[in-house]
Amino acid sequence: MIWQWISKLASLKFTLVVLVLVGTGVIISYRSEGTTTWALALPLFLFSLNLFAAILTNPVFRRQMPLLMFHLALIAIVLLVAVGRLSYLKGRIELAEGEEFSARLAEVEKGPWHWGQLDQVSFSNEGFTIEYAPGVQRGKTVNSVRWRDEQGTEKRGVIGDMVALSVHGYNFYTSHNKGFAPIFTWHPDAGGPSVAGAVHLPAYPRHEYSQAQTWTPPGSKSNVWVMLQFDEVILDPEKASEFRVPTEHKLVVRAGEERRELGPGESIRLPDGVLEYNGLRSWMGYTIFYDFTLPWLLASGVLAVGCMAWYFWRKFSVRPWN
């Protein structure tokens, strides 16, 4: 009875059904905005089951070692892809210059089996440079970062769009999103501790003419609208330039009926506290990616290619007729 079920699982008809399910899962994953992990992972598990049953029922695999190893490597690849879909993480964060990562992501997409150690990741943005060619053609990003590795040792280095910071299995890359971040200190009247933080204005130069943001100080009930104004040409389309914070600027702050233009060190009184402007910095957007299966996928792929080359070399190698 068991052998009959194994034979059915190994049949080409079941293979065709599984391939249709895999194709359907791929289409659903690309077209759906919701979580579609199982739509692709389940057909992949069925595909690996089909391959394993074929190995058990087909004696040709047991007679030819390279063919057997190739199909075992193929099973490993299919299973690793399925597990990767169940345990991966993709996310996005923004950090102001000097700000430390706090494991709070602006956007996140992850599999149901993701049990990573994102809360143990410790790194900070130490500033970045981006050179632009004439015509505002963006060059590479050079971002200095400071972090602690898995042993707790503090390190410093440089990352970019193609060079990642890898810590606890997570890869952090710089993105095209960056901009300006006014730094404030909030002094509440309630007597609690003062809180310093950054307000990230819309990405620059994508939103060059809308550098404004509305936010609420922590613990306050007052909405504050801030707008950055400056006359400098930061990225000159006529010549090579570099992204930087403007040398001179004004920060327009509006809270209720009151409107003020603040410089560094100046403050504005709100109904429940005092908001002090400390200065202007930059912020950088990062993309985060986690998938522990990638090294194993590479090893399995190399093994599969090597076994297939071994199989065809034995099949077509020159042999004497006598």
Order of alpha helices (4+ residues) and beta strands (2+ residues): alpha-alpha-alpha-alpha-alpha-beta-beta-beta-beta-beta-beta-beta-beta-beta-beta-beta-beta-beta-beta-beta-alpha
